[in-house]
Amino acid sequence: MSTIEKLLEGAEVEWKPLCEIALISAAGVDKKINNTENPVTLLNYMDVYRNPYLNSKTPTMRVTANDAKLEQCNVLKGDIFITPSSEVKNEIGFSAMAVEDMPDVVYSYHIMRIRLNEYNLTQSMFINYLFRSNTLQSQINKQAKGLTRFGLTKTQWESLLIPIPPLPVQTEIVRILDTFTELTAELTAELTAELTARKKQYQYYREQLLSFEEGKVEWKTLGEVTKVLRGRRLTREQLSADMKFPVFHGGLEPLGYYGLSNRPANSVMIINVGASAGTVGYSDVDFWSSDGCFCLEHSELLNNKFLYYYLIGKQNFLQSRVRKAGIPTLDGLVVEKLQIPIPPLSEQERIVAILDKFDTLTTSISEGLPKEIELRKKQYEYYRDMLLTFPSLRAAGEAIQKSEAIRKNNTTR
């Protein structure tokens, strides 16, 4: 028997539309400052996005509001705030709960406030956890609409189905999740601190290993030892997620996928246009290079991974040479004239072997510390969703019908 089954043994779970248990308010305060209004602190979108709980020290933005807005948009203990829209579909409906009254704080028009009809701090905490669980997120994602920004209408928010187990069950679930949240946060903080230390150590060794004295090794310009190749542009209509080869243009994240490649695996690239111009990348698979990035042809004198690690240290220089007027652009001549050390291939391979280990430890999502941090996050989400997944009782079906009736009624007003 699962944890939730033990908690619910003999108990009935009611499913209710959110509007039956709470009032949802959307008309918040803007970020303007008007000398004729009252100075206040604004609880904004990122405050809610980043924090499961809110106190008077969380918001820091200072704005102004009139007397009506001060009363209408106040923040009280137990209030739940949500992110009603986002450019990323699965970031809609992130929530945070106020743990105290905030007399000098109003909420932003970019977020929504949920205030229970009958104050109950435990239920507020329970619903706050629900909003970040699959139980509500699946409902939210199913209804979300938009092109560049996704969201739900106020009526859809009001119609979300909320499982309401008995209060003792809610209390126990909140207790378990609070404990687990705290432990997960502590462990993640420890891993993150270790990761930060390892990144500093990685940077130190990379700089030491890739520092060569004049006269100790041969130096050549990049244009002398390899060709700086520019790719060919593809239209978005030519790309598809079903195709095999990633397409790079103006960034290190694939623009899409294409059926052909024009560059081999283990190639170094340098972005030459856009906000990421001057950024150095490396692909361990065959890919298509668009005209938004330079690729360096393989050379018998250079280990490509060694070249990548060396050029990472030259990113600031390359970015400083980007022409800023109009579309940021890096000229190919800047890349060709870059001085490159040419130690023996055996030495290049030794350096690569050391730096690969650091790179795996500090950046790999399949190994190393980033994987450990991601595993802790997934473990937390698994247990949270397990505790907040409830049986679909007959009451849920009745709640759905009631929710639809409310939606139709609001639509015809």
C-alpha positions in Angstrom: 0.0 0.0 0.0 1.4 3.4 -1.0 1.9 6.3 1.4 -1.1 8.2 0.0 -3.3 5.1 0.1 -2.4 4.7 3.8 -3.2 8.3 4.5 -6.5 8.1 2.6 -7.6 4.8 4.0 -11.3 5.2 5.0 -11.3 8.9 4.0 -13.1 10.5 1.1 -11.6 13.0 -1.3 -13.8 15.8 -2.6 -13.0 17.4 -6.0 -14.1 21.0 -6.2 -13.6 23.8 -8.8 -11.1 26.3 -7.4 -13.7 29.1 -7.5 -15.8 27.2 -4.9 -13.1 27.4 -2.3 -11.2 30.6 -3.2 -11.4 34.0 -4.8 -9.0 34.6 -7.7 -7.9 38.2 -8.3 -5.9 39.3 -11.3 -5.9 43.1 -11.4 -2.6 43.8 -9.8 -0.3 46.9 -9.7 2.0 48.0 -12.5 5.7 48.9 -12.1 5.3 52.7 -12.6 6.2 55.4 -10.1 3.7 58.2 -9.7 4.6 61.0 -7.2 0.9 61.5 -6.3 0.6 57.9 -5.1 1.7 55.9 -2.1 5.2 54.3 -2.2 4.9 50.5 -1.8 6.9 47.3 -2.4 5.8 45.1 -5.3 5.6 41.4 -5.2 6.4 40.4 -8.8 6.6 37.5 -11.2 10.1 36.3 -10.3 9.4 36.4 -6.6 6.7 33.9 -7.1 8.6 31.8 -9.7 11.7 31.4 -7.5 10.2 30.9 -4.0 7.6 28.4 -2.7 7.1 30.6 0.4 7.0 34.4 0.6 7.8 36.7 3.5 8.1 40.5 3.8 11.8 40.3 2.8 11.1 38.5 -0.4 9.9 41.4 -2.6 12.3 44.3 -3.1 11.0 46.4 -6.0 9.6 49.8 -5.0 6.7 51.3 -6.9 3.6 53.4 -6.1 -0.1 52.6 -5.8 -3.2 54.6 -5.1 -5.4 53.9 -2.1 -7.8 51.7 -3.9 -5.0 49.5 -5.2 -3.5 49.3 -1.7 -6.7 47.8 -0.4 -7.5 45.7 -3.5 -4.1 44.2 -4.0 -2.9 43.6 -0.5 -0.9 40.5 0.6 -2.2 38.5 3.7 -0.9 35.4 5.4 -2.1 32.3 3.5 -2.5 34.1 0.2 -1.3 32.0 -2.8 0.1 33.6 -5.8 0.6 32.0 -9.3 2.4 32.8 -12.5 -0.6 32.9 -14.9 1.4 32.9 -18.2 4.8 32.2 -19.5 6.8 31.9 -22.7 7.5 28.3 -21.6 4.3 26.1 -21.4 5.4 24.0 -18.4 6.2 27.1 -16.3 2.6 28.3 -16.1 0.9 28.1 -12.7 4.1 28.1 -10.5 2.9 29.1 -7.0 4.1 30.7 -3.8 2.4 31.3 -0.5 2.7 34.3 1.9 3.7 33.1 5.4 2.9 36.5 7.0 0.8 39.6 6.4 2.7 42.2 4.4 1.3 45.7 5.1 3.6 47.6 2.8 3.3 45.1 -0.2 1.0 44.8 -3.2 1.1 42.2 -5.9 2.0 42.8 -9.6 -0.4 42.7 -12.5 1.8 39.9 -13.9 0.7 37.5 -11.2 -2.7 36.3 -9.8 -3.7 36.0 -6.1 -5.7 33.1 -4.7 -7.4 33.8 -1.4 -9.4 31.0 0.4 -13.0 31.9 1.1 -12.4 30.6 4.6 -8.9 31.2 6.0 -7.1 27.9 6.7 -3.3 28.1 6.6 -2.9 24.3 6.3 -5.2 24.2 3.3 -3.3 27.2 1.7 0.0 25.3 2.1 -1.6 22.1 0.7 -2.9 23.9 -2.4 0.4 25.7 -2.8 2.1 22.3 -3.2 -0.7 21.1 -5.4 0.1 23.9 -8.0 3.6 22.6 -8.6 2.5 18.9 -8.8 1.4 16.9 -11.7 -2.2 16.8 -10.4 -2.7 20.5 -11.3 0.1 21.0 -13.8 -1.5 18.3 -16.1 -4.8 20.2 -16.1 -3.0 23.5 -16.7 -0.9 22.3 -19.6 -3.9 20.7 -21.3 -5.8 24.0 -21.3 -2.9 26.4 -22.0 -3.2 28.3 -25.2 -0.9 30.8 -27.0 1.7 31.4 -29.7 4.7 33.2 -28.2 3.3 33.2 -24.6 1.0 30.6 -23.1 -1.6 31.0 -20.4 -5.2 30.3 -19.2 -8.2 32.6 -19.0 -9.4 33.6 -15.5 -12.4 31.4 -16.0 -10.1 28.4 -16.7 -8.2 29.1 -13.6 -11.4 29.2 -11.6 -12.5 25.9 -13.1 -9.4 23.9 -12.1 -10.3 20.9 -10.1 -8.8 20.7 -6.7 -8.8 17.5 -4.6 -9.8 18.2 -1.0 -8.9 15.3 1.4 -9.8 15.6 5.1 -7.9 18.3 6.9 -5.8 15.8 9.0 -4.6 14.2 5.7 -3.7 17.7 4.3 -1.8 18.4 7.5 0.3 15.2 7.2 1.0 15.7 3.5 2.2 19.3 4.2 4.3 18.1 7.1 6.0 15.4 5.0 6.6 17.7 2.0 7.9 20.6 4.2 10.4 18.2 5.7 11.4 16.7 2.4 11.6 20.1 0.8 14.0 21.3 3.5 16.2 18.3 3.3 16.3 18.4 -0.5 17.2 22.1 -0.4 20.0 21.5 2.1 21.5 18.6 0.0 21.1 20.6 -3.2 22.9 23.6 -1.7 25.8 21.4 -0.6 26.1 19.8 -4.1 25.8 23.3 -5.7 28.5 24.7 -3.4 30.8 21.7 -4.3 30.0 22.2 -8.0 31.0 25.9 -7.8 34.3 25.0 -6.1 35.0 22.3 -8.8 34.2 24.9 -11.6 36.8 27.3 -10.1 39.3 24.4 -9.8 38.5 23.5 -13.4 39.1 27.0 -14.6 42.4 27.2 -12.7 43.8 24.0 -14.2 42.6 24.9 -17.7 44.4 28.2 -17.5 47.5 26.5 -16.1 47.5 23.7 -18.6 46.9 26.0 -21.6 49.5 28.6 -20.7 52.6 28.3 -22.9 55.7 30.4 -22.8 57.1 32.0 -25.9 59.8 29.8 -27.4 58.7 26.6 -25.6 56.1 25.7 -28.2 55.5 26.7 -31.8 52.8 29.4 -32.3 50.8 29.9 -35.5 47.8 31.8 -36.6 44.6 29.7 -36.8 44.4 30.5 -40.5 47.8 28.9 -41.0 46.9 25.5 -39.5 43.2 25.2 -40.5 40.5 26.7 -42.6 37.7 28.8 -41.1 34.6 27.5 -42.9 31.2 29.2 -43.0 28.1 27.2 -43.3 25.0 27.5 -45.5 21.7 28.8 -44.3 18.6 26.7 -44.2 15.0 28.0 -43.9 12.8 27.0 -40.9 10.6 25.1 -43.4 13.4 22.7 -44.2 13.9 21.8 -40.5 12.1 19.1 -38.6 12.4 17.4 -35.2 12.1 14.0 -36.9 15.4 14.5 -38.9 18.8 13.3 -37.7 21.4 16.1 -37.8 21.3 19.2 -35.5 21.5 22.6 -37.2 23.5 25.4 -35.5 22.9 29.0 -36.3 23.7 31.9 -34.0 23.8 29.8 -30.8 24.9 26.5 -29.2 21.4 25.1 -29.0 20.2 23.4 -32.2 17.9 25.6 -34.3 16.3 22.4 -35.5 17.2 19.2 -37.3 18.0 18.4 -41.0 18.4 15.3 -43.1 22.0 16.0 -44.1 25.2 17.2 -42.4 27.9 19.4 -43.7 30.4 19.1 -40.8 31.9 16.0 -39.2 31.7 15.0 -35.5 34.3 16.4 -33.1 34.4 19.8 -34.8 34.9 23.2 -33.1 32.5 26.0 -34.0 32.5 29.7 -33.3 29.2 31.6 -33.4 29.5 34.6 -35.7 26.2 36.5 -35.6 23.6 37.5 -33.0 23.8 37.9 -29.2 26.0 34.8 -28.9 28.6 36.0 -31.4 32.1 35.0 -30.3 30.9 32.0 -28.3 32.9 28.8 -28.8 31.2 25.4 -29.1 32.0 21.8 -29.9 29.9 19.0 -31.4 30.6 15.3 -30.9 28.2 14.3 -33.6 27.9 15.2 -37.3 25.8 18.3 -37.8 24.7 21.1 -40.2 26.5 24.4 -39.9 24.4 27.4 -41.0 26.0 30.7 -42.0 25.5 31.8 -38.4 28.6 30.0 -37.2 32.2 29.3 -38.3 33.6 25.8 -38.2 37.2 24.9 -38.0 38.4 22.2 -40.5 40.2 19.3 -38.9 44.0 19.7 -38.9 46.8 17.1 -38.6 48.6 19.5 -36.2 45.7 19.9 -33.7 43.6 17.7 -31.5 40.2 19.3 -32.0 39.2 19.0 -28.3 42.5 20.7 -27.4 41.7 23.5 -29.8 38.2 23.8 -28.2 39.6 24.0 -24.7 42.1 26.6 -25.8 39.6 28.8 -27.6 37.2 28.7 -24.6 39.9 30.8 -22.9 39.8 33.2 -25.8 36.0 33.8 -25.8 36.3 37.2 -24.0 38.7 38.3 -26.7 36.5 37.1 -29.5 33.4 38.7 -28.0 35.3 42.0 -27.6 35.9 42.0 -31.4 32.3 41.6 -32.3 30.9 44.5 -34.3 27.9 45.8 -32.3 26.3 48.0 -35.0 23.1 46.5 -36.4 23.2 42.7 -36.0 26.3 41.7 -33.9 28.8 40.1 -36.2 32.2 38.5 -35.8 34.5 38.9 -38.8 36.2 35.7 -40.0 39.6 37.5 -40.2 39.6 38.0 -36.5 39.4 34.2 -36.1 42.0 33.5 -38.8 44.6 35.8 -37.2 44.2 34.3 -33.7 47.5 33.0 -32.4 47.4 29.3 -31.4 50.1 27.2 -29.6 51.0 23.9 -31.3 52.5 21.6 -28.7 53.2 17.9 -29.7 50.0 15.9 -30.2 50.9 13.6 -27.3 50.9 16.7 -25.0 47.6 17.9 -26.5 46.1 14.5 -25.8 47.4 14.6 -22.2 45.9 18.0 -21.5 42.6 16.9 -23.1 42.4 13.8 -20.9 42.7 15.9 -17.7 40.3 18.6 -18.8 37.7 16.1 -20.0 37.5 14.7 -16.5 36.9 18.2 -15.0 34.4 18.9 -17.8 32.4 15.8 -17.0 32.4 16.5 -13.3 31.2 20.1 -13.7 28.9 20.1 -16.8 27.7 16.6 -17.7 24.0 15.9 -17.1 24.7 12.1 -17.4 27.6 12.0 -15.0 29.1 14.2 -12.3 27.7 16.8 -9.9 25.0 18.2 -12.3 23.6 14.7 -12.6 23.5 14.4 -8.8 21.7 17.7 -8.5 19.2 16.7 -11.2 18.6 13.3 -9.5 17.7 15.0 -6.2 15.3 17.3 -8.0 13.6 14.3 -9.8 13.4 12.3 -6.5 11.7 15.2 -4.8 9.2 15.7 -7.7 8.5 11.9 -7.7 7.6 11.8 -4.0 5.7 15.1 -4.1 3.5 13.9 -7.0 3.0 10.5 -5.3 1.7 12.3 -2.2 -0.5 14.7 -4.3 -2.1 12.1 -6.7 -5.6 11.2 -5.5 -8.2 8.6 -6.5 -10.6 9.7 -9.2 -13.8 9.3 -7.2 -17.3 9.9 -8.4 -17.0 13.3 -6.8 -14.4 14.2 -9.4 -16.8 13.6 -12.2 -19.5 15.7 -10.5 -16.9 18.5 -10.0 -16.1 18.4 -13.7 -19.7 18.8 -14.6 -20.0 21.7 -12.1 -16.8 23.2 -13.5 -18.2 23.1 -17.1 -21.4 24.8 -15.9 -19.5 27.6 -14.2 -17.4 28.1 -17.4 -20.5 28.3 -19.6 -22.2 30.6 -17.2 -19.2 33.0 -17.2 -19.0 32.9 -20.9 -22.6 33.9 -21.5 -22.4 36.9 -19.1 
